[in-house]
């Protein structure tokens, strides 16, 4: 059976249940800084963005100026909570080992944090290959820019049209689609919410899975049926 050239996994909220942890920390800091928001609202609206980009977007809509030191404060607090609380998403290890094609990680998180989470959750052994951190690329452009996806495809000599991206956020899907890649939405993280799957489909995912056990079959089906069929 025909195989994809490359499978790209997002990390936060896809491989590890870190998105909700970060949302709790960041929502608390934002509320203290004068912009009241719940972790659920933050995850629903801003999942997939760096905290710096979240601040910039909130400044635009609220007119509130935030201290630049808030970014460092959030990063330190998030890392501390991740060390204590992060867990792998159920079934991810087995699913990754069954994809039968080259794969890698493309994330907006720093590489050091990604590796620490993979180590902490015990899934690092299945991700010994490349891990691409968007902020650490030469362009420094994070999702929803397509840079990190295109960089990964180039490194693997993969055709973007034969590359699948697993994403849990609208912003991640936007970047993957801008790179000319096909997207499978994922709603198995603790930050998922009612209507999440519909939002991901509207953003450009071809289909959405909630359980990692479904990945292999979905990939096989999508390789048979192209988007143009």
MIVEXRO-173611 format. One record per residue (C-alpha): residue number from 1; residue in three letters; x, y, z. Coordinates in steps of 0.02 Angstrom, whole numbers, padded with zeros to 5 digits. Example, Ala and Ser with C-alpha at 12.3 -4.5 7.8 and 13.67 -1.06 7.14 Angstrom:
2
R | 1 | ala | 00615 | -00225 | 00390
R | 2 | ser | 00684 | -00053 | 00357
end
This chain:
229
R | 1 | unk | 00000 | 00000 | 00000
R | 2 | unk | 00058 | 00175 | -00041
R | 3 | unk | 00135 | 00270 | 00106
R | 4 | unk | 00148 | 00456 | 00144
R | 5 | unk | 00317 | 00538 | 00117
R | 6 | unk | 00312 | 00607 | 00294
R | 7 | unk | 00201 | 00615 | 00449
R | 8 | unk | 00220 | 00772 | 00555
R | 9 | unk | 00158 | 00775 | 00734
R | 10 | unk | 00123 | 00932 | 00831
R | 11 | unk | 00178 | 00910 | 01012
R | 12 | unk | 00074 | 01007 | 01138
R | 13 | unk | -00100 | 00937 | 01155
R | 14 | unk | -00062 | 00801 | 01027
R | 15 | unk | 00081 | 00695 | 01093
R | 16 | unk | 00078 | 00761 | 01271
R | 17 | unk | -00063 | 00837 | 01372
R | 18 | unk | 00029 | 01001 | 01400
R | 19 | unk | -00090 | 01124 | 01316
R | 20 | unk | -00212 | 01130 | 01462
R | 21 | unk | -00070 | 01150 | 01587
R | 22 | unk | 00002 | 01298 | 01494
R | 23 | unk | -00173 | 01373 | 01475
R | 24 | unk | -00200 | 01367 | 01662
R | 25 | unk | -00037 | 01455 | 01699
R | 26 | unk | -00057 | 01585 | 01563
R | 27 | unk | -00239 | 01622 | 01604
R | 28 | unk | -00193 | 01654 | 01784
R | 29 | unk | -00054 | 01773 | 01736
R | 30 | unk | -00162 | 01865 | 01610
R | 31 | unk | -00302 | 01885 | 01736
R | 32 | unk | -00179 | 01954 | 01863
R | 33 | unk | -00117 | 02076 | 01729
R | 34 | unk | -00292 | 02143 | 01700
R | 35 | unk | -00362 | 02034 | 01560
R | 36 | unk | -00484 | 01911 | 01637
R | 37 | unk | -00490 | 01746 | 01543
R | 38 | unk | -00519 | 01565 | 01591
R | 39 | unk | -00400 | 01424 | 01544
R | 40 | unk | -00538 | 01350 | 01436
R | 41 | unk | -00564 | 01513 | 01341
R | 42 | unk | -00378 | 01534 | 01316
R | 43 | unk | -00354 | 01357 | 01251
R | 44 | unk | -00504 | 01370 | 01136
R | 45 | unk | -00450 | 01537 | 01060
R | 46 | unk | -00261 | 01535 | 01065
R | 47 | unk | -00204 | 01352 | 01067
R | 48 | unk | -00056 | 01327 | 00953
R | 49 | unk | 00016 | 01502 | 00975
R | 50 | unk | 00168 | 01552 | 01075
R | 51 | unk | 00131 | 01654 | 01232
R | 52 | unk | 00216 | 01803 | 01151
R | 53 | unk | 00094 | 01795 | 01005
R | 54 | unk | -00052 | 01773 | 01125
R | 55 | unk | -00001 | 01932 | 01215
R | 56 | unk | 00014 | 02028 | 01052
R | 57 | unk | -00160 | 01974 | 00996
R | 58 | unk | -00238 | 02015 | 01164
R | 59 | unk | -00153 | 02186 | 01164
R | 60 | unk | -00232 | 02221 | 00994
R | 61 | unk | -00409 | 02180 | 01050
R | 62 | unk | -00401 | 02248 | 01228
R | 63 | unk | -00282 | 02396 | 01216
R | 64 | unk | -00197 | 02333 | 01373
R | 65 | unk | -00007 | 02351 | 01374
R | 66 | unk | 00081 | 02200 | 01450
R | 67 | unk | 00252 | 02200 | 01532
R | 68 | unk | 00381 | 02107 | 01427
R | 69 | unk | 00436 | 02017 | 01585
R | 70 | unk | 00269 | 01926 | 01583
R | 71 | unk | 00336 | 01814 | 01445
R | 72 | unk | 00484 | 01753 | 01548
R | 73 | unk | 00373 | 01735 | 01701
R | 74 | unk | 00252 | 01626 | 01603
R | 75 | unk | 00388 | 01518 | 01526
R | 76 | unk | 00465 | 01484 | 01696
R | 77 | unk | 00298 | 01443 | 01776
R | 78 | unk | 00243 | 01332 | 01631
R | 79 | unk | 00405 | 01233 | 01634
R | 80 | unk | 00387 | 01206 | 01821
R | 81 | unk | 00209 | 01144 | 01805
R | 82 | unk | 00251 | 01033 | 01657
R | 83 | unk | 00388 | 00947 | 01756
R | 84 | unk | 00259 | 00907 | 01890
R | 85 | unk | 00104 | 00867 | 01788
R | 86 | unk | 00131 | 00827 | 01604
R | 87 | unk | 00074 | 00658 | 01540
R | 88 | unk | 00074 | 00574 | 01370
R | 89 | unk | -00091 | 00569 | 01278
R | 90 | unk | -00162 | 00394 | 01293
R | 91 | unk | -00111 | 00276 | 01153
R | 92 | unk | 00013 | 00392 | 01068
R | 93 | unk | 00166 | 00280 | 01084
R | 94 | unk | 00082 | 00132 | 00999
R | 95 | unk | 00007 | 00242 | 00863
R | 96 | unk | 00172 | 00323 | 00817
R | 97 | unk | 00259 | 00155 | 00806
R | 98 | unk | 00128 | 00094 | 00682
R | 99 | unk | 00127 | 00237 | 00556
R | 100 | unk | 00245 | 00146 | 00437
R | 101 | unk | 00319 | 00305 | 00363
R | 102 | unk | 00451 | 00434 | 00409
R | 103 | unk | 00391 | 00550 | 00547
R | 104 | unk | 00448 | 00697 | 00651
R | 105 | unk | 00387 | 00834 | 00769
R | 106 | unk | 00352 | 01014 | 00720
R | 107 | unk | 00308 | 01127 | 00865
R | 108 | unk | 00302 | 01307 | 00923
R | 109 | unk | 00379 | 01255 | 01089
R | 110 | unk | 00566 | 01270 | 01122
R | 111 | unk | 00665 | 01114 | 01080
R | 112 | unk | 00726 | 01096 | 01259
R | 113 | unk | 00547 | 01095 | 01324
R | 114 | unk | 00491 | 00969 | 01193
R | 115 | unk | 00630 | 00848 | 01237
R | 116 | unk | 00599 | 00871 | 01424
R | 117 | unk | 00415 | 00828 | 01401
R | 118 | unk | 00453 | 00676 | 01294
R | 119 | unk | 00577 | 00615 | 01425
R | 120 | unk | 00457 | 00650 | 01567
R | 121 | unk | 00315 | 00554 | 01483
R | 122 | unk | 00424 | 00408 | 01426
R | 123 | unk | 00393 | 00428 | 01240
R | 124 | unk | 00564 | 00497 | 01192
R | 125 | unk | 00622 | 00324 | 01129
R | 126 | unk | 00498 | 00334 | 00984
R | 127 | unk | 00555 | 00510 | 00936
R | 128 | unk | 00742 | 00489 | 00917
R | 129 | unk | 00737 | 00575 | 00747
R | 130 | unk | 00722 | 00761 | 00707
R | 131 | unk | 00623 | 00878 | 00819
R | 132 | unk | 00591 | 01046 | 00737
R | 133 | unk | 00556 | 01197 | 00846
R | 134 | unk | 00484 | 01342 | 00746
R | 135 | unk | 00560 | 01482 | 00854
R | 136 | unk | 00732 | 01404 | 00833
R | 137 | unk | 00730 | 01403 | 00643
R | 138 | unk | 00829 | 01537 | 00550
R | 139 | unk | 00669 | 01632 | 00508
R | 140 | unk | 00604 | 01620 | 00686
R | 141 | unk | 00426 | 01624 | 00618
R | 142 | unk | 00306 | 01518 | 00719
R | 143 | unk | 00141 | 01438 | 00670
R | 144 | unk | 00026 | 01491 | 00588
R | 145 | unk | 00173 | 01530 | 00471
R | 146 | unk | 00214 | 01374 | 00367
R | 147 | unk | 00403 | 01387 | 00393
R | 148 | unk | 00428 | 01243 | 00515
R | 149 | unk | 00324 | 01124 | 00408
R | 150 | unk | 00416 | 01169 | 00248
R | 151 | unk | 00583 | 01152 | 00338
R | 152 | unk | 00537 | 00976 | 00395
R | 153 | unk | 00482 | 00926 | 00220
R | 154 | unk | 00646 | 00990 | 00149
R | 155 | unk | 00748 | 00895 | 00278
R | 156 | unk | 00658 | 00733 | 00234
R | 157 | unk | 00652 | 00769 | 00046
R | 158 | unk | 00463 | 00748 | 00061
R | 159 | unk | 00330 | 00813 | -00057
R | 160 | unk | 00216 | 00927 | 00046
R | 161 | unk | 00066 | 00860 | -00049
R | 162 | unk | 00111 | 00685 | 00015
R | 163 | unk | 00142 | 00744 | 00193
R | 164 | unk | 00014 | 00728 | 00333
R | 165 | unk | 00011 | 00840 | 00486
R | 166 | unk | -00077 | 00794 | 00649
R | 167 | unk | -00137 | 00954 | 00732
R | 168 | unk | -00255 | 01004 | 00873
R | 169 | unk | -00267 | 01191 | 00838
R | 170 | unk | -00334 | 01309 | 00706
R | 171 | unk | -00168 | 01400 | 00701
R | 172 | unk | -00069 | 01241 | 00673
R | 173 | unk | -00188 | 01186 | 00536
R | 174 | unk | -00171 | 01356 | 00451
R | 175 | unk | 00018 | 01335 | 00445
R | 176 | unk | 00010 | 01158 | 00378
R | 177 | unk | -00116 | 01205 | 00244
R | 178 | unk | -00010 | 01355 | 00193
R | 179 | unk | 00133 | 01231 | 00171
R | 180 | unk | 00025 | 01130 | 00050
R | 181 | unk | 00007 | 00983 | 00169
R | 182 | unk | -00141 | 00874 | 00217
R | 183 | unk | -00205 | 00884 | 00394
R | 184 | unk | -00286 | 00764 | 00517
R | 185 | unk | -00363 | 00854 | 00664
R | 186 | unk | -00342 | 00783 | 00840
R | 187 | unk | -00461 | 00809 | 00986
R | 188 | unk | -00394 | 00684 | 01112
R | 189 | unk | -00309 | 00810 | 01226
R | 190 | unk | -00378 | 00867 | 01394
R | 191 | unk | -00402 | 01043 | 01324
R | 192 | unk | -00528 | 00985 | 01194
R | 193 | unk | -00703 | 01059 | 01201
R | 194 | unk | -00877 | 01030 | 01126
R | 195 | unk | -00871 | 01077 | 00942
R | 196 | unk | -00681 | 01062 | 00934
R | 197 | unk | -00689 | 00937 | 00790
R | 198 | unk | -00803 | 01050 | 00689
R | 199 | unk | -00685 | 01197 | 00716
R | 200 | unk | -00537 | 01096 | 00654
R | 201 | unk | -00632 | 01037 | 00500
R | 202 | unk | -00682 | 01215 | 00459
R | 203 | unk | -00499 | 01266 | 00476
R | 204 | unk | -00447 | 01140 | 00343
R | 205 | unk | -00426 | 00968 | 00422
R | 206 | unk | -00483 | 00829 | 00306
R | 207 | unk | -00546 | 00727 | 00452
R | 208 | unk | -00529 | 00724 | 00641
R | 209 | unk | -00484 | 00584 | 00761
R | 210 | unk | -00508 | 00578 | 00949
R | 211 | unk | -00418 | 00413 | 00983
R | 212 | unk | -00241 | 00373 | 00929
R | 213 | unk | -00298 | 00196 | 00889
R | 214 | unk | -00386 | 00268 | 00736
R | 215 | unk | -00233 | 00349 | 00658
R | 216 | unk | -00166 | 00202 | 00557
R | 217 | unk | -00332 | 00165 | 00473
R | 218 | unk | -00367 | 00348 | 00436
R | 219 | unk | -00196 | 00371 | 00356
R | 220 | unk | -00224 | 00218 | 00246
R | 221 | unk | -00394 | 00281 | 00192
R | 222 | unk | -00333 | 00456 | 00153
R | 223 | unk | -00190 | 00390 | 00048
R | 224 | unk | -00318 | 00301 | -00060
R | 225 | unk | -00433 | 00453 | -00074
R | 226 | unk | -00349 | 00615 | -00119
R | 227 | unk | -00428 | 00782 | -00080
R | 228 | unk | -00475 | 00801 | -00264
R | 229 | unk | -00575 | 00639 | -00271
end
